Amino acid sequence: DYSLKHWEAYSRYADSGHLPLDNNPVENCIRPVAIGKKNWLFAGSERGGRHAAVIYSLLLTARLNGLDPAAWLKDTLEKLPSWPHRQLDELLPLHALA
């Protein structure tokens, strides 16, 4: 029954040849998030959880843009004390590539 209900999608895969049979690449990308989900229960508070989410997002953005997250974070933390407040967005990982 399951296969018959999804026959159109299966047919598309067989007809085209370039569609992936499974979603393993996507699952591999989200695995760290899924594994970390239980660890984030112990962030200490809702506020701590929000802060952890922001940091995690910044580090993943750095990685997705081809930067070494640890190196980007070290560089950013070194610049931060003397960086002009109005230009903080220039320290974001998206601006590091420019």
Secondary structure as GFF3:
##gff-version 3
##sequence-region A 1 98
A	DSSP	alpha_helix	2	5	.	.	.	ID=ss1
A	DSSP	alpha_helix	7	16	.	.	.	ID=ss2
A	DSSP	alpha_helix	24	39	.	.	.	ID=ss3
A	DSSP	three_ten_helix	40	42	.	.	.	ID=ss4
A	DSSP	alpha_helix	46	64	.	.	.	ID=ss5
A	DSSP	alpha_helix	69	79	.	.	.	ID=ss6
A	DSSP	three_ten_helix	80	82	.	.	.	ID=ss7
A	DSSP	three_ten_helix	85	91	.	.	.	ID=ss8
A	DSSP	three_ten_helix	95	97	.	.	.	ID=ss9
###
